[in-house]
């Protein structure tokens, strides 16, 4: 959802939903690395 490609934030089975703080931390780390996938759908 953050990159504009996948509309659903739910993980695939068997993974449980991610805690919002963990998700935010992972996205912050990814944004610093500037991966193409976070800019792909824009």
PQR file of N, CA, C, O and H, with PARSE charges and radii, in Angstrom:
ATOM      1  N   UNK A   1       0.825  -1.185   0.000 -0.4000 1.5000
ATOM      2  CA  UNK A   1       0.000   0.000   0.000 -0.0000 2.0000
ATOM      3  C   UNK A   1       0.875   1.255   0.000  0.5500 1.7000
ATOM      4  O   UNK A   1       0.521   2.251  -0.631 -0.5500 1.4000
ATOM      5  N   UNK A   2       1.978   1.219   0.680 -0.4000 1.5000
ATOM      6  CA  UNK A   2       2.858   2.390   0.758 -0.0000 2.0000
ATOM      7  C   UNK A   2       3.443   2.750  -0.601  0.5500 1.7000
ATOM      8  O   UNK A   2       3.661   3.927  -0.888 -0.5500 1.4000
ATOM      9  H   UNK A   2       2.265   0.410   1.192  0.4000 1.0000
ATOM     10  N   UNK A   3       3.697   1.758  -1.434 -0.4000 1.5000
ATOM     11  CA  UNK A   3       4.257   2.018  -2.757 -0.0000 2.0000
ATOM     12  C   UNK A   3       3.216   2.281  -3.822  0.5500 1.7000
ATOM     13  O   UNK A   3       3.557   2.629  -4.952 -0.5500 1.4000
ATOM     14  H   UNK A   3       3.519   0.802  -1.201  0.4000 1.0000
ATOM     15  N   UNK A   4       1.939   2.116  -3.473 -0.4000 1.5000
ATOM     16  CA  UNK A   4       0.868   2.379  -4.419 -0.0000 2.0000
ATOM     17  C   UNK A   4       0.535   1.225  -5.336  0.5500 1.7000
ATOM     18  O   UNK A   4      -0.195   1.406  -6.310 -0.5500 1.4000
ATOM     19  H   UNK A   4       1.662   1.833  -2.554  0.4000 1.0000
ATOM     20  N   UNK A   5       1.053   0.036  -5.049 -0.4000 1.5000
ATOM     21  CA  UNK A   5       0.801  -1.108  -5.920 -0.0000 2.0000
ATOM     22  C   UNK A   5      -0.172  -2.089  -5.280  0.5500 1.7000
ATOM     23  O   UNK A   5      -1.141  -2.497  -5.918 -0.5500 1.4000
ATOM     24  H   UNK A   5       1.646  -0.112  -4.257  0.4000 1.0000
ATOM     25  N   UNK A   6       0.066  -2.468  -4.049 -0.4000 1.5000
ATOM     26  CA  UNK A   6      -0.788  -3.430  -3.348 -0.0000 2.0000
ATOM     27  C   UNK A   6      -1.796  -2.662  -2.502  0.5500 1.7000
ATOM     28  O   UNK A   6      -1.416  -1.816  -1.693 -0.5500 1.4000
ATOM     29  H   UNK A   6       0.853  -2.136  -3.530  0.4000 1.0000
ATOM     30  N   UNK A   7      -3.079  -2.957  -2.689 -0.4000 1.5000
ATOM     31  CA  UNK A   7      -4.136  -2.203  -2.004 -0.0000 2.0000
ATOM     32  C   UNK A   7      -4.399  -2.687  -0.579  0.5500 1.7000
ATOM     33  O   UNK A   7      -4.936  -1.937   0.237 -0.5500 1.4000
ATOM     34  H   UNK A   7      -3.387  -3.645  -3.346  0.4000 1.0000
ATOM     35  N   UNK A   8      -4.031  -3.914  -0.274 -0.4000 1.5000
ATOM     36  CA  UNK A   8      -4.345  -4.498   1.032 -0.0000 2.0000
ATOM     37  C   UNK A   8      -3.078  -4.611   1.883  0.5500 1.7000
ATOM     38  O   UNK A   8      -2.034  -5.054   1.405 -0.5500 1.4000
ATOM     39  H   UNK A   8      -3.594  -4.523  -0.936  0.4000 1.0000
ATOM     40  N   UNK A   9      -3.184  -4.207   3.139 -0.4000 1.5000
ATOM     41  CA  UNK A   9      -2.025  -4.270   4.039 -0.0000 2.0000
ATOM     42  C   UNK A   9      -1.920  -5.602   4.779  0.5500 1.7000
ATOM     43  O   UNK A   9      -0.943  -5.841   5.488 -0.5500 1.4000
ATOM     44  H   UNK A   9      -4.033  -3.847   3.527  0.4000 1.0000
ATOM     45  N   UNK A  10      -2.915  -6.467   4.619 -0.4000 1.5000
ATOM     46  CA  UNK A  10      -2.898  -7.747   5.322 -0.0000 2.0000
ATOM     47  C   UNK A  10      -1.823  -8.660   4.741  0.5500 1.7000
ATOM     48  O   UNK A  10      -1.679  -8.758   3.523 -0.5500 1.4000
ATOM     49  H   UNK A  10      -3.708  -6.274   4.042  0.4000 1.0000
ATOM     50  N   UNK A  11      -1.064  -9.330   5.618 -0.4000 1.5000
ATOM     51  CA  UNK A  11      -0.039 -10.259   5.131 -0.0000 2.0000
ATOM     52  C   UNK A  11      -0.671 -11.560   4.637  0.5500 1.7000
ATOM     53  O   UNK A  11      -1.831 -11.847   4.935 -0.5500 1.4000
ATOM     54  H   UNK A  11      -1.181  -9.250   6.608  0.4000 1.0000
ATOM     55  N   UNK A  12       0.081 -12.322   3.900 -0.4000 1.5000
ATOM     56  CA  UNK A  12      -0.395 -13.628   3.436 -0.0000 2.0000
ATOM     57  C   UNK A  12      -0.331 -14.639   4.570  0.5500 1.7000
ATOM     58  O   UNK A  12       0.483 -14.527   5.487 -0.5500 1.4000
ATOM     59  H   UNK A  12       1.023 -12.089   3.658  0.4000 1.0000
ATOM     60  N   UNK A  13      -1.196 -15.610   4.484 -0.4000 1.5000
ATOM     61  CA  UNK A  13      -1.212 -16.700   5.450 -0.0000 2.0000
ATOM     62  C   UNK A  13       0.129 -17.430   5.361  0.5500 1.7000
ATOM     63  O   UNK A  13       0.591 -17.649   4.241 -0.5500 1.4000
ATOM     64  H   UNK A  13      -1.857 -15.701   3.739  0.4000 1.0000
ATOM     65  N   UNK A  14       0.761 -17.807   6.407 -0.4000 1.5000
ATOM     66  CA  UNK A  14       0.368 -17.921   7.806 -0.0000 2.0000
ATOM     67  C   UNK A  14       0.862 -16.769   8.674  0.5500 1.7000
ATOM     68  O   UNK A  14       0.851 -16.890   9.899 -0.5500 1.4000
ATOM     69  H   UNK A  14       0.386 -17.630   7.316  0.4000 1.0000
ATOM     70  N   UNK A  15       1.294 -15.662   8.086 -0.4000 1.5000
ATOM     71  CA  UNK A  15       1.846 -14.561   8.876 -0.0000 2.0000
ATOM     72  C   UNK A  15       0.743 -13.734   9.530  0.5500 1.7000
ATOM     73  O   UNK A  15      -0.255 -13.412   8.885 -0.5500 1.4000
ATOM     74  H   UNK A  15       1.303 -15.564   7.091  0.4000 1.0000
ATOM     75  N   UNK A  16       0.916 -13.387  10.808 -0.4000 1.5000
ATOM     76  CA  UNK A  16      -0.084 -12.550  11.490 -0.0000 2.0000
ATOM     77  C   UNK A  16       0.051 -11.086  11.051  0.5500 1.7000
ATOM     78  O   UNK A  16       1.048 -10.697  10.441 -0.5500 1.4000
ATOM     79  H   UNK A  16       1.727 -13.648  11.332  0.4000 1.0000
ATOM     80  N   UNK A  17      -0.945 -10.303  11.364 -0.4000 1.5000
ATOM     81  CA  UNK A  17      -0.902  -8.875  11.042 -0.0000 2.0000
ATOM     82  C   UNK A  17       0.264  -8.215  11.782  0.5500 1.7000
ATOM     83  O   UNK A  17       0.586  -8.589  12.910 -0.5500 1.4000
ATOM     84  H   UNK A  17      -1.755 -10.618  11.859  0.4000 1.0000
ATOM     85  N   UNK A  18       0.879  -7.248  11.143 -0.4000 1.5000
ATOM     86  CA  UNK A  18       2.024  -6.558  11.721 -0.0000 2.0000
ATOM     87  C   UNK A  18       1.547  -5.435  12.646  0.5500 1.7000
ATOM     88  O   UNK A  18       0.576  -4.741  12.343 -0.5500 1.4000
ATOM     89  H   UNK A  18       0.617  -6.945  10.227  0.4000 1.0000
ATOM     90  N   UNK A  19       2.229  -5.268  13.757 -0.4000 1.5000
ATOM     91  CA  UNK A  19       1.906  -4.179  14.679 -0.0000 2.0000
ATOM     92  C   UNK A  19       2.196  -2.851  13.960  0.5500 1.7000
ATOM     93  O   UNK A  19       3.208  -2.744  13.267 -0.5500 1.4000
ATOM     94  H   UNK A  19       3.017  -5.832  14.003  0.4000 1.0000
ATOM     95  N   UNK A  20       1.336  -1.849  14.110 -0.4000 1.5000
ATOM     96  CA  UNK A  20       1.524  -0.576  13.395 -0.0000 2.0000
ATOM     97  C   UNK A  20       2.889   0.083  13.625  0.5500 1.7000
ATOM     98  O   UNK A  20       3.445   0.682  12.705 -0.5500 1.4000
ATOM     99  H   UNK A  20       0.514  -1.936  14.673  0.4000 1.0000
ATOM    100  N   UNK A  21       3.428  -0.022  14.831 -0.4000 1.5000
ATOM    101  CA  UNK A  21       4.743   0.577  15.103 -0.0000 2.0000
ATOM    102  C   UNK A  21       5.856  -0.156  14.360  0.5500 1.7000
ATOM    103  O   UNK A  21       6.805   0.467  13.885 -0.5500 1.4000
ATOM    104  H   UNK A  21       2.976  -0.509  15.578  0.4000 1.0000
ATOM    105  N   UNK A  22       5.739  -1.477  14.259 -0.4000 1.5000
ATOM    106  CA  UNK A  22       6.731  -2.269  13.524 -0.0000 2.0000
ATOM    107  C   UNK A  22       6.668  -1.905  12.044  0.5500 1.7000
ATOM    108  O   UNK A  22       7.699  -1.702  11.403 -0.5500 1.4000
ATOM    109  H   UNK A  22       4.968  -1.984  14.644  0.4000 1.0000
ATOM    110  N   UNK A  23       5.457  -1.824  11.510 -0.4000 1.5000
ATOM    111  CA  UNK A  23       5.267  -1.463  10.103 -0.0000 2.0000
ATOM    112  C   UNK A  23       5.853  -0.080   9.820  0.5500 1.7000
ATOM    113  O   UNK A  23       6.548   0.117   8.824 -0.5500 1.4000
ATOM    114  H   UNK A  23       4.620  -1.989  12.031  0.4000 1.0000
ATOM    115  N   UNK A  24       5.568   0.868  10.699 -0.4000 1.5000
ATOM    116  CA  UNK A  24       6.074   2.236  10.542 -0.0000 2.0000
ATOM    117  C   UNK A  24       7.606   2.248  10.561  0.5500 1.7000
ATOM    118  O   UNK A  24       8.235   2.942   9.761 -0.5500 1.4000
ATOM    119  H   UNK A  24       5.003   0.709  11.509  0.4000 1.0000
ATOM    120  N   UNK A  25       8.201   1.480  11.475 -0.4000 1.5000
ATOM    121  CA  UNK A  25       9.660   1.412  11.554 -0.0000 2.0000
ATOM    122  C   UNK A  25      10.283   0.805  10.311  0.5500 1.7000
ATOM    123  O   UNK A  25      11.312   1.283   9.833 -0.5500 1.4000
ATOM    124  H   UNK A  25       7.691   0.917  12.125  0.4000 1.0000
ATOM    125  N   UNK A  26       9.667  -0.244   9.784 -0.4000 1.5000
ATOM    126  CA  UNK A  26      10.185  -0.872   8.569 -0.0000 2.0000
ATOM    127  C   UNK A  26      10.070   0.069   7.370  0.5500 1.7000
ATOM    128  O   UNK A  26      10.983   0.146   6.547 -0.5500 1.4000
ATOM    129  H   UNK A  26       8.832  -0.632  10.173  0.4000 1.0000
ATOM    130  N   UNK A  27       8.950   0.780   7.274 -0.4000 1.5000
ATOM    131  CA  UNK A  27       8.785   1.732   6.170 -0.0000 2.0000
ATOM    132  C   UNK A  27       9.761   2.897   6.287  0.5500 1.7000
ATOM    133  O   UNK A  27      10.292   3.362   5.278 -0.5500 1.4000
ATOM    134  H   UNK A  27       8.209   0.717   7.943  0.4000 1.0000
ATOM    135  N   UNK A  28      10.003   3.373   7.507 -0.4000 1.5000
ATOM    136  CA  UNK A  28      10.982   4.450   7.705 -0.0000 2.0000
ATOM    137  C   UNK A  28      12.375   4.005   7.259  0.5500 1.7000
ATOM    138  O   UNK A  28      13.096   4.757   6.603 -0.5500 1.4000
ATOM    139  H   UNK A  28       9.572   2.995   8.326  0.4000 1.0000
ATOM    140  N   UNK A  29      12.739   2.786   7.619 -0.4000 1.5000
ATOM    141  CA  UNK A  29      14.037   2.241   7.212 -0.0000 2.0000
ATOM    142  C   UNK A  29      14.101   2.103   5.697  0.5500 1.7000
ATOM    143  O   UNK A  29      15.102   2.462   5.077 -0.5500 1.4000
ATOM    144  H   UNK A  29      12.153   2.175   8.152  0.4000 1.0000
ATOM    145  N   UNK A  30      13.038   1.587   5.108 -0.4000 1.5000
ATOM    146  CA  UNK A  30      13.008   1.407   3.655 -0.0000 2.0000
ATOM    147  C   UNK A  30      13.080   2.747   2.928  0.5500 1.7000
ATOM    148  O   UNK A  30      13.758   2.856   1.907 -0.5500 1.4000
ATOM    149  H   UNK A  30      12.225   1.296   5.611  0.4000 1.0000
ATOM    150  N   UNK A  31      12.397   3.760   3.436 -0.4000 1.5000
ATOM    151  CA  UNK A  31      12.416   5.074   2.784 -0.0000 2.0000
ATOM    152  C   UNK A  31      13.815   5.678   2.788  0.5500 1.7000
ATOM    153  O   UNK A  31      14.202   6.361   1.840 -0.5500 1.4000
ATOM    154  H   UNK A  31      11.846   3.672   4.266  0.4000 1.0000
ATOM    155  N   UNK A  32      14.571   5.429   3.848 -0.4000 1.5000
ATOM    156  CA  UNK A  32      15.951   5.939   3.900 -0.0000 2.0000
ATOM    157  C   UNK A  32      16.820   5.263   2.849  0.5500 1.7000
ATOM    158  O   UNK A  32      17.751   5.873   2.323 -0.5500 1.4000
ATOM    159  H   UNK A  32      14.257   4.874   4.618  0.4000 1.0000
ATOM    160  N   UNK A  33      16.517   4.001   2.542 -0.4000 1.5000
ATOM    161  CA  UNK A  33      17.284   3.267   1.535 -0.0000 2.0000
ATOM    162  C   UNK A  33      16.810   3.587   0.119  0.5500 1.7000
ATOM    163  O   UNK A  33      17.482   3.241  -0.853 -0.5500 1.4000
ATOM    164  H   UNK A  33      15.761   3.505   2.970  0.4000 1.0000
ATOM    165  N   UNK A  34      15.649   4.252  -0.003 -0.4000 1.5000
ATOM    166  CA  UNK A  34      15.068   4.694  -1.269 -0.0000 2.0000
ATOM    167  C   UNK A  34      14.930   3.573  -2.306  0.5500 1.7000
ATOM    168  O   UNK A  34      15.472   3.687  -3.405 -0.5500 1.4000
ATOM    169  H   UNK A  34      15.103   4.533   0.786  0.4000 1.0000
ATOM    170  N   UNK A  35      14.216   2.497  -1.976 -0.4000 1.5000
ATOM    171  CA  UNK A  35      14.044   1.423  -2.952 -0.0000 2.0000
ATOM    172  C   UNK A  35      13.059   1.831  -4.055  0.5500 1.7000
ATOM    173  O   UNK A  35      12.124   2.595  -3.816 -0.5500 1.4000
ATOM    174  H   UNK A  35      13.775   2.404  -1.083  0.4000 1.0000
ATOM    175  N   UNK A  36      13.281   1.323  -5.233 -0.4000 1.5000
ATOM    176  CA  UNK A  36      12.415   1.606  -6.376 -0.0000 2.0000
ATOM    177  C   UNK A  36      10.970   1.196  -6.110  0.5500 1.7000
ATOM    178  O   UNK A  36      10.044   1.858  -6.580 -0.5500 1.4000
ATOM    179  H   UNK A  36      14.040   0.702  -5.427  0.4000 1.0000
ATOM    180  N   UNK A  37      10.771   0.127  -5.373 -0.4000 1.5000
ATOM    181  CA  UNK A  37       9.419  -0.385  -5.144 -0.0000 2.0000
ATOM    182  C   UNK A  37       8.522   0.625  -4.424  0.5500 1.7000
ATOM    183  O   UNK A  37       7.308   0.607  -4.622 -0.5500 1.4000
ATOM    184  H   UNK A  37      11.523  -0.410  -4.992  0.4000 1.0000
ATOM    185  N   UNK A  38       9.086   1.498  -3.599 -0.4000 1.5000
ATOM    186  CA  UNK A  38       8.267   2.498  -2.917 -0.0000 2.0000
ATOM    187  C   UNK A  38       7.892   3.666  -3.834  0.5500 1.7000
ATOM    188  O   UNK A  38       7.047   4.484  -3.468 -0.5500 1.4000
ATOM    189  H   UNK A  38      10.073   1.513  -3.438  0.4000 1.0000
ATOM    190  N   UNK A  39       8.502   3.755  -5.010 -0.4000 1.5000
ATOM    191  CA  UNK A  39       8.187   4.821  -5.971 -0.0000 2.0000
ATOM    192  C   UNK A  39       7.507   4.286  -7.221  0.5500 1.7000
ATOM    193  O   UNK A  39       7.060   5.067  -8.060 -0.5500 1.4000
ATOM    194  H   UNK A  39       9.188   3.091  -5.307  0.4000 1.0000
ATOM    195  N   UNK A  40       7.421   2.980  -7.358 -0.4000 1.5000
ATOM    196  CA  UNK A  40       6.966   2.325  -8.579 -0.0000 2.0000
ATOM    197  C   UNK A  40       5.553   2.732  -9.002  0.5500 1.7000
ATOM    198  O   UNK A  40       5.332   3.054 -10.169 -0.5500 1.4000
ATOM    199  H   UNK A  40       7.784   2.345  -6.676  0.4000 1.0000
ATOM    200  N   UNK A  41       4.603   2.723  -8.082 -0.4000 1.5000
ATOM    201  CA  UNK A  41       3.202   2.973  -8.430 -0.0000 2.0000
ATOM    202  C   UNK A  41       2.822   4.437  -8.509  0.5500 1.7000
ATOM    203  O   UNK A  41       1.644   4.749  -8.688 -0.5500 1.4000
ATOM    204  H   UNK A  41       4.783   2.462  -7.134  0.4000 1.0000
ATOM    205  N   UNK A  42       3.757   5.329  -8.383 -0.4000 1.5000
ATOM    206  CA  UNK A  42       3.419   6.765  -8.372 -0.0000 2.0000
ATOM    207  C   UNK A  42       3.742   7.437  -9.667  0.5500 1.7000
ATOM    208  O   UNK A  42       3.516   8.638  -9.813 -0.5500 1.4000
ATOM    209  H   UNK A  42       4.713   5.076  -8.237  0.4000 1.0000
TER
END
